[in-house]
Structures are given as C-alpha cells and as structure tokens.
Amino acid sequence: MNNITEFVFTSKWLIPSILIGLLTTGCASISDTQNPPLIDADRHAEDIPRAERVFLYQSRVANAMLDHYPLLEVLENADPSVVDAEARMTESCSPLTQAVLAHMGGERASLGLRMRVMTTLDDCERAARALDELLQVTAVADSI
C-alpha cells in the first residue's frame, strides 16, 4: 500500500475522506458528456464520489512531487514546466482543498465553496494529470 492510501485509510483520516464524498456528492452526479472524466475508474471507484477520487488522485500527485523534489533547493533547480504544472494544480485544486480543510476543522463548507468545487473539479483533475505525466517523464529521464 502506498503512503497516501495508508494516510487516508487510517482511522484518523477515514471519516474526513468519507465526508469529502458527502460534501461533494452533487459533483458526482453532474455529467459532462463532451468531456468525460479523466480518472480511470475501476470496479470499486464507481462507488466513490468523483470529487473524492479527484482529491485522492491530486493528493497522490502532490506526494509524488514531494518524493521527487524533497528539498526546496532541489525544487529550485527543477524543470520550469514541472514547477509551473505544480502551481497550476495547486491553484486549480484550491477550492477542493479548502473544502477538505473546512471539514477537517469541523466546519461545513459554504454553498459558494461547494459550487466552486463543482466548477473547478475538471480543471483540478486535468492539472493533476498534467503534473503526474511530467513527473513520470522526469523520473524516466533521471533514471537514464
């Protein structure tokens, strides 16, 4: 099991991750037939609300970024496209992250925040996918 999976499924984080799903249930029911979801679904993923899947994916990508660039000095020398992609992901996923932090703080996300989560979910997922692909290319290049 990878670190994020262990992190999310420890008893301390299970309830927040479930609440994310409850907070964003509306996101899972909105369908865009012209732009299908980018995250590959397996048999069990269909039971998880899309916003929760995107948050978990974005979190795994953020962890991969930290694994690849563990020190600020290393990040300062990183490929500018990776740094830009990470900034885009951080910005695009900000509403989703804010909703999670609100929940973890014992608050309910405002209706406005929940609407922002719904309207930015595709952008967050695309930005996470773009960074993930850059990190994979960078990892391959580093191993040569």
DSSP file with accessible surface (Angstrom, degrees, kcal/mol):
  #  RESIDUE AA STRUCTURE BP1 BP2  ACC     N-H-->O    O-->H-N    N-H-->O    O-->H-N    TCO  KAPPA ALPHA  PHI   PSI    X-CA   Y-CA   Z-CA
    1    1 A M              0   0  167      0, 0.0     2,-0.0     0, 0.0     0, 0.0   0.000 360.0 360.0 360.0 137.3    0.0    0.0    0.0
    2    2 A N     >  -     0   0   79      1,-0.1     4,-2.3     4,-0.0     5,-0.2  -0.301 360.0-100.8 -82.4 170.3    1.4    3.5   -0.8
    3    3 A N  H  > S+     0   0  108      1,-0.2     4,-2.6     2,-0.2     5,-0.1   0.868 118.6  50.0 -59.0 -43.6    1.7    6.3    1.7
    4    4 A I  H  > S+     0   0   12      2,-0.2     4,-3.0     1,-0.2     5,-0.3   0.905 110.0  51.1 -66.9 -37.7   -1.4    8.2    0.7
    5    5 A T  H  > S+     0   0   38      2,-0.2     4,-2.3     1,-0.2    -2,-0.2   0.944 113.1  45.2 -63.7 -44.7   -3.6    5.2    0.8
    6    6 A E  H  X S+     0   0   93     -4,-2.3     4,-0.6     1,-0.2    -2,-0.2   0.917 114.0  50.9 -62.9 -39.4   -2.3    4.4    4.3
    7    7 A F  H >< S+     0   0  101     -4,-2.6     3,-0.7    -5,-0.2     6,-0.3   0.938 113.8  42.5 -63.4 -46.7   -2.7    8.0    5.3
    8    8 A V  H 3< S+     0   0    7     -4,-3.0     9,-0.3     1,-0.2    -1,-0.2   0.872 115.4  48.6 -71.8 -35.1   -6.3    8.3    4.1
    9    9 A F  H 3< S+     0   0  110     -4,-2.3    -1,-0.2    -5,-0.3    -2,-0.2   0.391  81.1 108.9 -95.5   7.6   -7.4    4.9    5.4
   10   10 A T  S XX S-     0   0   63     -3,-0.7     4,-1.6    -4,-0.6     3,-1.3  -0.483  86.9-108.3 -71.9 155.3   -6.1    5.3    8.9
   11   11 A S  H 3> S+     0   0  113      1,-0.3     4,-0.7     2,-0.2    -1,-0.1   0.829 118.1  60.7 -58.9 -28.2   -8.9    5.7   11.4
   12   12 A K  H 34 S+     0   0  151      1,-0.2    -1,-0.3     2,-0.1    -4,-0.1   0.852 116.5  29.5 -66.4 -33.6   -7.9    9.4   11.9
   13   13 A W  H <> S+     0   0   49     -3,-1.3     4,-2.0    -6,-0.3    -2,-0.2   0.506  97.7  84.6-108.4  -5.4   -8.5   10.2    8.2
   14   14 A L  H  X S+     0   0   65     -4,-1.6     4,-2.2     2,-0.2     5,-0.2   0.953  92.4  47.9 -64.4 -46.6  -11.2    7.8    7.2
   15   15 A I  H  X S+     0   0  121     -4,-0.7     4,-2.8     1,-0.2     5,-0.2   0.939 111.4  49.5 -63.8 -45.5  -14.0   10.0    8.4
   16   16 A P  H  > S+     0   0   17      0, 0.0     4,-2.1     0, 0.0    -1,-0.2   0.915 111.4  49.7 -59.3 -38.7  -12.7   13.2    6.7
   17   17 A S  H  X S+     0   0    7     -4,-2.0     4,-1.4    -9,-0.3    -2,-0.2   0.888 111.8  48.3 -69.5 -33.3  -12.3   11.3    3.4
   18   18 A I  H  X S+     0   0   85     -4,-2.2     4,-2.0     2,-0.2    -1,-0.2   0.920 109.8  52.5 -68.0 -41.7  -15.9   10.0    3.7
   19   19 A L  H  X S+     0   0   48     -4,-2.8     4,-3.4     1,-0.2     5,-0.3   0.869 101.9  59.6 -63.8 -34.4  -17.2   13.5    4.5
   20   20 A I  H  X S+     0   0    5     -4,-2.1     4,-1.8     1,-0.2    -1,-0.2   0.935 106.2  48.9 -56.2 -44.4  -15.4   14.8    1.4
   21   21 A G  H  < S+     0   0    3     -4,-1.4    -2,-0.2     1,-0.2    -1,-0.2   0.911 112.6  46.8 -62.2 -40.9  -17.6   12.4   -0.5
   22   22 A L  H >< S+     0   0  114     -4,-2.0     3,-1.0     1,-0.2     4,-0.2   0.900 111.1  51.9 -68.6 -39.2  -20.7   13.5    1.3
   23   23 A L  H 3< S+     0   0   22     -4,-3.4     3,-0.3     1,-0.2    -1,-0.2   0.829 119.3  36.0 -63.1 -32.4  -19.8   17.2    0.8
   24   24 A T  T >X S+     0   0    6     -4,-1.8     3,-1.3    -5,-0.3     4,-1.1   0.126  74.5 119.9-114.0  23.5  -19.3   16.7   -2.9
   25   25 A T  H X> S+     0   0   73     -3,-1.0     4,-1.0     1,-0.3     3,-0.6   0.879  74.9  60.5 -56.9 -35.6  -22.0   14.2   -3.8
   26   26 A G  H 3> S+     0   0   34     -3,-0.3     4,-0.8     1,-0.2     3,-0.4   0.851  98.0  58.7 -61.1 -31.9  -23.5   16.7   -6.1
   27   27 A C  H X4 S+     0   0    7     -3,-1.3     3,-0.5     1,-0.2    -1,-0.2   0.865 101.4  54.8 -65.3 -34.4  -20.3   16.7   -8.1
   28   28 A A  H << S+     0   0   49     -4,-1.1    -1,-0.2    -3,-0.6    -2,-0.2   0.780 106.6  50.9 -72.4 -24.0  -20.5   13.0   -8.7
   29   29 A S  H 3< S+     0   0   96     -4,-1.0     2,-0.5    -3,-0.4    -1,-0.2   0.617  87.9  92.4 -91.8 -10.5  -24.0   13.3  -10.2
   30   30 A I    <<  -     0   0  103     -4,-0.8     2,-0.4    -3,-0.5     0, 0.0  -0.726  62.0-164.5 -84.9 126.8  -23.1   16.1  -12.7
   31   31 A S        -     0   0   97     -2,-0.5     2,-0.6     5,-0.0     3,-0.1  -0.918  17.6-164.6-117.9 137.5  -22.1   14.6  -16.0
   32   32 A D        -     0   0   61     -2,-0.4     3,-0.4     3,-0.2    -2,-0.0  -0.917   4.5-173.0-118.3 101.5  -20.4   16.3  -18.9
   33   33 A T  S    S+     0   0  127     -2,-0.6    -1,-0.1     1,-0.2    -2,-0.0   0.770  84.4  53.4 -70.0 -24.2  -20.8   14.1  -22.0
   34   34 A Q  S    S+     0   0  164      1,-0.3    -1,-0.2    -3,-0.1    -2,-0.0   0.798 118.4  34.4 -78.7 -28.9  -18.5   16.2  -24.1
   35   35 A N  S    S-     0   0   76     -3,-0.4    -1,-0.3     0, 0.0    -3,-0.2  -0.755  83.2-162.0-126.0  84.4  -15.6   16.0  -21.5
   36   36 A P        -     0   0   87      0, 0.0    -3,-0.1     0, 0.0    -5,-0.0  -0.233  38.8 -78.4 -64.9 157.2  -15.7   12.6  -19.8
   37   37 A P        -     0   0   72      0, 0.0    85,-0.0     0, 0.0    -6,-0.0  -0.222  33.1-147.1 -55.5 144.4  -13.8   12.2  -16.5
   38   38 A L  S    S+     0   0   66     -3,-0.1     2,-0.3     2,-0.1    84,-0.0   0.712  70.5  94.0 -86.6 -23.4  -10.1   11.7  -16.9
   39   39 A I  S    S-     0   0   21      1,-0.1     2,-0.4    11,-0.0    15,-0.1  -0.547  80.6-122.1 -76.7 130.6   -9.6    9.5  -13.9
   40   40 A D        -     0   0  143     -2,-0.3     2,-0.4     1,-0.0    -1,-0.1  -0.583  28.0-146.1 -72.0 128.2   -9.6    5.8  -14.8
   41   41 A A        -     0   0   65     -2,-0.4     2,-0.2     4,-0.0    -1,-0.0  -0.784  12.8-166.9 -98.9 136.8  -12.4    4.1  -12.8
   42   42 A D     >  -     0   0   99     -2,-0.4     4,-1.0     1,-0.0     3,-0.2  -0.498  46.9 -82.0-105.0-173.6  -12.1    0.5  -11.5
   43   43 A R  T  4 S+     0   0  201      1,-0.2     3,-0.2    -2,-0.2     4,-0.2   0.860 129.9  39.9 -60.7 -34.1  -14.9   -1.6  -10.2
   44   44 A H  T >4 S+     0   0  140      1,-0.2     3,-1.4     2,-0.1     4,-0.3   0.764 102.4  69.1 -87.6 -25.1  -14.7   -0.1   -6.7
   45   45 A A  G >4 S+     0   0   12      1,-0.3     3,-1.7     2,-0.2    -1,-0.2   0.792  84.9  70.4 -66.4 -26.4  -14.1    3.5   -7.7
   46   46 A E  G 3< S+     0   0  134     -4,-1.0    -1,-0.3     1,-0.3    -2,-0.1   0.741  94.7  56.1 -64.6 -19.4  -17.6    3.9   -9.1
   47   47 A D  G <  S+     0   0  129     -3,-1.4    -1,-0.3    -4,-0.2    -2,-0.2   0.598  94.8  80.2 -83.8 -12.7  -18.8    3.8   -5.5
   48   48 A I  S <  S-     0   0   52     -3,-1.7     5,-0.1    -4,-0.3   -30,-0.0  -0.824  92.2-109.0 -98.1 131.2  -16.7    6.7   -4.6
   49   49 A P     >  -     0   0   26      0, 0.0     4,-2.0     0, 0.0     3,-0.5  -0.241  27.8-119.4 -56.2 145.3  -17.9   10.2   -5.4
   50   50 A R  H  > S+     0   0   29      1,-0.2     4,-2.8     2,-0.2     5,-0.2   0.877 111.3  56.9 -57.8 -42.1  -15.8   11.8   -8.2
   51   51 A A  H  > S+     0   0    0    -27,-0.4     4,-2.5     1,-0.2    -1,-0.2   0.905 107.7  48.8 -59.4 -37.7  -14.7   14.8   -6.1
   52   52 A E  H  > S+     0   0   18     -3,-0.5     4,-2.7     2,-0.2    -1,-0.2   0.918 110.6  50.1 -68.6 -40.6  -13.2   12.3   -3.6
   53   53 A R  H  X S+     0   0   41     -4,-2.0     4,-2.6     2,-0.2    -2,-0.2   0.923 112.0  48.1 -62.3 -42.4  -11.4   10.4   -6.3
   54   54 A V  H  X S+     0   0    0     -4,-2.8     4,-3.2     2,-0.2     5,-0.3   0.926 111.5  50.1 -64.7 -43.1  -10.0   13.6   -7.7
   55   55 A F  H  X S+     0   0   33     -4,-2.5     4,-2.5    -5,-0.2    -2,-0.2   0.938 112.5  46.7 -60.7 -44.7   -8.9   14.7   -4.3
   56   56 A L  H  X S+     0   0   18     -4,-2.7     4,-2.1     2,-0.2    -1,-0.2   0.910 114.5  47.3 -64.6 -40.7   -7.2   11.4   -3.6
   57   57 A Y  H  X S+     0   0   14     -4,-2.6     4,-2.4     2,-0.2    -2,-0.2   0.948 112.1  49.1 -64.4 -48.0   -5.5   11.5   -7.0
   58   58 A Q  H  X S+     0   0   20     -4,-3.2     4,-2.5     1,-0.2    -2,-0.2   0.895 110.7  52.1 -59.5 -37.9   -4.4   15.1   -6.6
   59   59 A S  H  X S+     0   0   18     -4,-2.5     4,-2.4    -5,-0.3    -1,-0.2   0.901 108.1  50.3 -66.2 -40.2   -3.0   14.1   -3.2
   60   60 A R  H  X S+     0   0   95     -4,-2.1     4,-2.3     2,-0.2    -2,-0.2   0.908 111.3  49.0 -64.2 -39.7   -1.1   11.2   -4.6
   61   61 A V  H  X S+     0   0    3     -4,-2.4     4,-2.4     2,-0.2    -2,-0.2   0.920 110.0  51.1 -65.9 -42.1    0.4   13.5   -7.3
   62   62 A A  H  X S+     0   0   29     -4,-2.5     4,-2.2     1,-0.2    -2,-0.2   0.911 110.6  49.4 -61.3 -40.5    1.4   16.1   -4.6
   63   63 A N  H  X S+     0   0   54     -4,-2.4     4,-2.4     2,-0.2    -1,-0.2   0.900 109.0  52.0 -64.7 -39.5    3.1   13.3   -2.7
   64   64 A A  H  X S+     0   0   34     -4,-2.3     4,-2.5     2,-0.2    -2,-0.2   0.891 107.7  52.8 -63.2 -37.7    4.9   12.2   -5.8
   65   65 A M  H  X S+     0   0   12     -4,-2.4     4,-2.6     1,-0.2    -2,-0.2   0.933 110.6  46.6 -62.2 -44.9    6.1   15.8   -6.3
   66   66 A L  H  < S+     0   0  109     -4,-2.2    -2,-0.2     1,-0.2    -1,-0.2   0.859 112.1  51.0 -66.6 -34.7    7.4   15.8   -2.7
   67   67 A D  H  < S+     0   0  117     -4,-2.4    -1,-0.2     1,-0.2    -2,-0.2   0.893 115.1  42.4 -66.8 -39.8    9.1   12.4   -3.3
   68   68 A H  H  < S+     0   0   48     -4,-2.5    -2,-0.2     1,-0.3    -1,-0.2   0.828 129.5  27.3 -76.2 -35.1   10.7   13.7   -6.5
   69   69 A Y  S  < S+     0   0   20     -4,-2.6    -1,-0.3    -5,-0.2    -2,-0.1  -0.658  70.1 160.9-126.6  73.8   11.7   17.1   -5.0
   70   70 A P        +     0   0   90      0, 0.0     2,-0.4     0, 0.0    -1,-0.1   0.742  62.1  54.0 -71.7 -21.9   12.1   16.5   -1.3
   71   71 A L  S  > S-     0   0  100      1,-0.1     4,-2.2     0, 0.0     3,-0.4  -0.894  77.9-131.3-117.5 145.3   14.2   19.7   -0.7
   72   72 A L  H  > S+     0   0  111     -2,-0.4     4,-2.4     1,-0.2     5,-0.2   0.884 110.0  57.7 -58.3 -37.1   13.4   23.3   -1.6
   73   73 A E  H  > S+     0   0  114      1,-0.2     4,-0.8     2,-0.2    -1,-0.2   0.879 106.8  47.9 -62.9 -37.3   16.9   23.5   -3.0
   74   74 A V  H >4 S+     0   0   59     -3,-0.4     3,-0.8     1,-0.2    -1,-0.2   0.919 110.6  51.5 -69.1 -41.7   16.2   20.7   -5.4
   75   75 A L  H >< S+     0   0   48     -4,-2.2     3,-1.7     1,-0.3    -2,-0.2   0.869 101.7  60.9 -63.8 -35.4   12.8   22.2   -6.4
   76   76 A E  H 3< S+     0   0  134     -4,-2.4    -1,-0.3     1,-0.3    -2,-0.2   0.805 108.8  43.9 -62.7 -25.9   14.5   25.5   -7.2
   77   77 A N  T << S+     0   0  141     -3,-0.8    -1,-0.3    -4,-0.8    -2,-0.2   0.298  92.4 120.0 -99.0   8.0   16.6   23.6   -9.8
   78   78 A A  S <  S-     0   0   14     -3,-1.7    -3,-0.1     1,-0.2    -9,-0.0  -0.256  80.8 -80.4 -72.3 160.7   13.6   21.7  -11.2
   79   79 A D    >>  -     0   0   79      1,-0.1     4,-1.9     2,-0.1     3,-0.9  -0.393  39.9-130.5 -56.7 128.2   12.4   21.9  -14.8
   80   80 A P  H 3> S+     0   0   90      0, 0.0     4,-2.8     0, 0.0     5,-0.2   0.820 106.5  60.1 -56.4 -30.4   10.3   25.1  -15.0
   81   81 A S  H 3> S+     0   0   44      2,-0.2     4,-2.3     1,-0.2     5,-0.1   0.879 105.1  48.6 -67.5 -33.1    7.5   23.2  -16.7
   82   82 A V  H <> S+     0   0    0     -3,-0.9     4,-2.5     2,-0.2    -1,-0.2   0.929 112.3  48.1 -69.2 -43.7    7.2   20.9  -13.6
   83   83 A V  H  X S+     0   0   53     -4,-1.9     4,-2.2     1,-0.2    -2,-0.2   0.931 113.7  47.5 -62.6 -43.5    7.2   24.0  -11.3
   84   84 A D  H  X S+     0   0   88     -4,-2.8     4,-2.4     1,-0.2    -1,-0.2   0.908 111.3  50.7 -64.2 -41.9    4.5   25.7  -13.5
   85   85 A A  H  X S+     0   0    1     -4,-2.3     4,-2.4     2,-0.2    46,-0.2   0.900 109.9  50.4 -64.2 -38.8    2.4   22.5  -13.6
   86   86 A E  H  X S+     0   0   60     -4,-2.5     4,-2.7     2,-0.2    -1,-0.2   0.918 110.2  49.8 -65.9 -40.2    2.6   22.2   -9.8
   87   87 A A  H  X S+     0   0   52     -4,-2.2     4,-2.5     1,-0.2    -2,-0.2   0.908 110.6  50.1 -64.7 -40.6    1.5   25.8   -9.4
   88   88 A R  H  X S+     0   0  129     -4,-2.4     4,-3.0     2,-0.2     5,-0.2   0.908 111.7  48.2 -63.7 -41.6   -1.4   25.2  -11.8
   89   89 A M  H  X S+     0   0    2     -4,-2.4     4,-2.5    38,-0.3    -2,-0.2   0.940 111.0  50.1 -64.6 -44.2   -2.5   22.2   -9.9
   90   90 A T  H  < S+     0   0   72     -4,-2.7     4,-0.4     1,-0.2    -2,-0.2   0.935 115.9  42.7 -59.3 -44.8   -2.3   24.0   -6.5
   91   91 A E  H >< S+     0   0  143     -4,-2.5     3,-1.0     1,-0.2    -2,-0.2   0.939 116.0  47.1 -67.1 -47.3   -4.4   26.9   -7.9
   92   92 A S  H 3< S+     0   0   30     -4,-3.0    32,-0.4     1,-0.3     4,-0.3   0.837 116.4  44.1 -65.3 -34.0   -6.9   24.6   -9.7
   93   93 A a  T 3X S+     0   0    0     -4,-2.5     4,-2.7    -5,-0.2    -1,-0.3   0.401  83.6 102.8 -93.0   3.1   -7.4   22.3   -6.7
   94   94 A S  H <> S+     0   0   37     -3,-1.0     4,-2.9    -4,-0.4     5,-0.2   0.903  79.5  49.1 -56.2 -46.9   -7.6   25.2   -4.2
   95   95 A P  H  > S+     0   0   13      0, 0.0     4,-2.3     0, 0.0    -1,-0.2   0.929 112.8  48.3 -61.1 -40.3  -11.4   25.0   -3.7
   96   96 A L  H  > S+     0   0    2     -4,-0.3     4,-2.1     2,-0.2    -2,-0.2   0.935 113.2  47.5 -64.3 -43.6  -11.3   21.3   -3.2
   97   97 A T  H  X S+     0   0   47     -4,-2.7     4,-2.8     1,-0.2    -1,-0.2   0.909 110.2  52.7 -63.2 -41.6   -8.5   21.6   -0.7
   98   98 A Q  H  X S+     0   0   79     -4,-2.9     4,-2.6    -5,-0.2    -1,-0.2   0.895 108.0  51.2 -61.3 -40.1  -10.4   24.4    1.1
   99   99 A A  H  X S+     0   0    4     -4,-2.3     4,-2.2    -5,-0.2    -1,-0.2   0.915 111.2  47.8 -64.5 -40.7  -13.5   22.2    1.4
  100  100 A V  H  X S+     0   0    8     -4,-2.1     4,-2.7     2,-0.2    -2,-0.2   0.933 112.6  48.5 -64.8 -45.3  -11.4   19.4    2.8
  101  101 A L  H  X S+     0   0  108     -4,-2.8     4,-1.7     2,-0.2     6,-0.2   0.891 109.5  53.0 -63.6 -38.3   -9.7   21.7    5.3
  102  102 A A  H  <>S+     0   0   15     -4,-2.6     5,-2.9     2,-0.2    -1,-0.2   0.945 111.4  46.4 -60.7 -46.2  -13.1   23.2    6.3
  103  103 A H  H ><5S+     0   0   26     -4,-2.2     3,-2.0     1,-0.2    -2,-0.2   0.923 110.6  51.4 -61.4 -45.6  -14.3   19.7    7.0
  104  104 A M  H 3<5S+     0   0   77     -4,-2.7    -1,-0.2     1,-0.3    -2,-0.2   0.792 106.6  56.1 -65.0 -24.7  -11.2   18.7    9.0
  105  105 A G  T 3<5S-     0   0   55     -4,-1.7    -1,-0.3    -5,-0.2    -2,-0.2   0.330 123.7-105.8 -85.5   5.1  -11.7   21.9   11.0
  106  106 A G  T < 5S+     0   0   73     -3,-2.0     2,-0.3     1,-0.3    -3,-0.2   0.614  82.3 122.6  83.1  11.9  -15.2   20.8   12.0
  107  107 A E      < -     0   0  131     -5,-2.9     2,-0.5    -6,-0.2    -1,-0.3  -0.691  62.6-121.4-104.1 161.0  -16.9   23.3    9.7
  108  108 A R        -     0   0  179     -2,-0.3     2,-0.1    -3,-0.1    -9,-0.0  -0.855  34.6-112.1 -99.2 133.3  -19.3   22.7    6.9
  109  109 A A        -     0   0    4     -2,-0.5   -10,-0.1   -10,-0.1    -1,-0.0  -0.382  37.5-111.4 -63.3 138.0  -18.2   24.1    3.5
  110  110 A S     >  -     0   0   71      1,-0.1     4,-2.6    -2,-0.1     5,-0.2  -0.220  23.1-110.9 -65.7 162.0  -20.3   27.0    2.4
  111  111 A L  H  > S+     0   0  116      1,-0.2     4,-2.5     2,-0.2     5,-0.2   0.912 120.3  54.0 -60.8 -40.5  -22.6   26.7   -0.6
  112  112 A G  H  > S+     0   0   40      1,-0.2     4,-2.3     2,-0.2    -1,-0.2   0.912 109.1  47.5 -60.5 -42.8  -20.3   29.0   -2.5
  113  113 A L  H  > S+     0   0   13      2,-0.2     4,-2.5     1,-0.2    -2,-0.2   0.921 110.8  51.1 -65.8 -42.1  -17.3   26.8   -1.8
  114  114 A R  H  X S+     0   0   54     -4,-2.6     4,-2.2     1,-0.2    -2,-0.2   0.900 110.1  50.1 -63.1 -36.5  -19.2   23.7   -2.8
  115  115 A M  H  X S+     0   0   90     -4,-2.5     4,-2.3     2,-0.2    -1,-0.2   0.912 109.5  50.9 -67.1 -40.6  -20.2   25.4   -6.0
  116  116 A R  H  X S+     0   0  112     -4,-2.3     4,-1.7     2,-0.2    -2,-0.2   0.886 108.1  53.3 -63.2 -38.0  -16.6   26.3   -6.7
  117  117 A V  H  X S+     0   0    1     -4,-2.5     4,-1.1   -22,-0.2     3,-0.4   0.953 110.3  47.3 -60.0 -46.6  -15.5   22.7   -6.1
  118  118 A M  H  < S+     0   0   59     -4,-2.2     4,-0.4     1,-0.2     3,-0.3   0.894 114.9  45.2 -63.3 -39.0  -18.1   21.6   -8.6
  119  119 A T  H  < S+     0   0   99     -4,-2.3     4,-0.2     1,-0.2    -1,-0.2   0.692 119.3  40.1 -81.5 -17.6  -17.0   24.1  -11.2
  120  120 A T  H  X S+     0   0   30     -4,-1.7     4,-2.7    -3,-0.4     5,-0.2   0.447  85.7  96.2-108.3   0.1  -13.2   23.6  -10.8
  121  121 A L  H  X S+     0   0    2     -4,-1.1     4,-2.5    -3,-0.3     5,-0.2   0.903  85.8  47.8 -60.8 -43.2  -13.2   19.8  -10.4
  122  122 A D  H  > S+     0   0   41     -4,-0.4     4,-2.7     1,-0.2    -1,-0.2   0.922 113.0  48.6 -63.5 -43.2  -12.3   19.2  -14.1
  123  123 A D  H  > S+     0   0   87     -4,-0.2     4,-2.6     2,-0.2    -2,-0.2   0.903 111.1  50.9 -63.1 -40.6   -9.6   21.8  -14.1
  124  124 A a  H  X S+     0   0    0     -4,-2.7     4,-2.5   -32,-0.4     5,-0.2   0.941 111.8  46.9 -61.5 -46.0   -8.1   20.3  -10.9
  125  125 A E  H  X S+     0   0    0     -4,-2.5     4,-2.6    -5,-0.2    -2,-0.2   0.921 113.0  48.4 -64.5 -42.9   -8.1   16.8  -12.4
  126  126 A R  H  X S+     0   0   97     -4,-2.7     4,-2.6     1,-0.2    -1,-0.2   0.910 112.3  49.0 -63.3 -42.2   -6.5   18.0  -15.6
  127  127 A A  H  X S+     0   0   10     -4,-2.6     4,-2.3     2,-0.2   -38,-0.3   0.903 112.0  48.4 -65.5 -40.6   -3.8   19.9  -13.8
  128  128 A A  H  X S+     0   0    0     -4,-2.5     4,-2.7    -5,-0.2    -2,-0.2   0.920 111.9  50.0 -64.7 -40.8   -3.1   16.9  -11.6
  129  129 A R  H  X S+     0   0   54     -4,-2.6     4,-2.5    -5,-0.2    -2,-0.2   0.923 110.1  50.5 -62.6 -43.6   -2.9   14.7  -14.7
  130  130 A A  H  X S+     0   0   35     -4,-2.6     4,-2.2     2,-0.2    -1,-0.2   0.927 113.2  44.8 -62.4 -45.1   -0.5   17.1  -16.4
  131  131 A L  H  X S+     0   0    0     -4,-2.3     4,-2.8   -46,-0.2     5,-0.2   0.924 111.3  53.8 -65.6 -41.2    1.8   17.2  -13.4
  132  132 A D  H  X S+     0   0   27     -4,-2.7     4,-2.1     1,-0.2    -2,-0.2   0.929 109.5  47.8 -58.4 -45.0    1.6   13.5  -13.0
  133  133 A E  H  X S+     0   0  107     -4,-2.5     4,-2.3     1,-0.2    -1,-0.2   0.914 111.9  49.6 -64.9 -40.8    2.7   13.0  -16.6
  134  134 A L  H  X S+     0   0   48     -4,-2.2     4,-2.8     1,-0.2    -1,-0.2   0.902 110.2  50.9 -63.8 -41.7    5.6   15.5  -16.2
  135  135 A L  H  X S+     0   0   10     -4,-2.8     4,-2.6     2,-0.2    -1,-0.2   0.887 109.6  50.4 -63.5 -37.5    6.8   13.7  -13.1
  136  136 A Q  H  X S+     0   0  110     -4,-2.1     4,-2.1    -5,-0.2    -2,-0.2   0.925 112.3  46.4 -66.9 -42.6    6.7   10.4  -14.8
  137  137 A V  H  X S+     0   0   98     -4,-2.3     4,-2.6     2,-0.2    -2,-0.2   0.922 113.6  49.3 -63.9 -42.6    8.7   11.7  -17.8
  138  138 A T  H  X S+     0   0   18     -4,-2.8     4,-2.6     1,-0.2    -2,-0.2   0.904 109.5  51.8 -64.1 -40.5   11.2   13.4  -15.4
  139  139 A A  H  X S+     0   0   44     -4,-2.6     4,-1.3     2,-0.2    -1,-0.2   0.908 111.2  47.3 -63.6 -40.7   11.6   10.2  -13.4
  140  140 A V  H  X S+     0   0   89     -4,-2.1     4,-0.6     1,-0.2     3,-0.4   0.936 112.9  48.7 -65.6 -44.9   12.3    8.3  -16.5
  141  141 A A  H >< S+     0   0   58     -4,-2.6     3,-0.9     1,-0.2    -2,-0.2   0.893 110.3  51.8 -62.5 -39.4   14.8   10.9  -17.7
  142  142 A D  H 3< S+     0   0  109     -4,-2.6    -1,-0.2     1,-0.2    -2,-0.2   0.780 105.1  56.2 -67.6 -27.2   16.5   10.9  -14.2
  143  143 A S  H 3<        0   0   95     -4,-1.3    -1,-0.2    -3,-0.4    -2,-0.2   0.593 360.0 360.0 -82.9  -9.2   16.9    7.2  -14.3
  144  144 A I    <<        0   0  172     -3,-0.9    -3,-0.0    -4,-0.6    -4,-0.0  -0.519 360.0 360.0 -83.0 360.0   18.8    7.2  -17.6
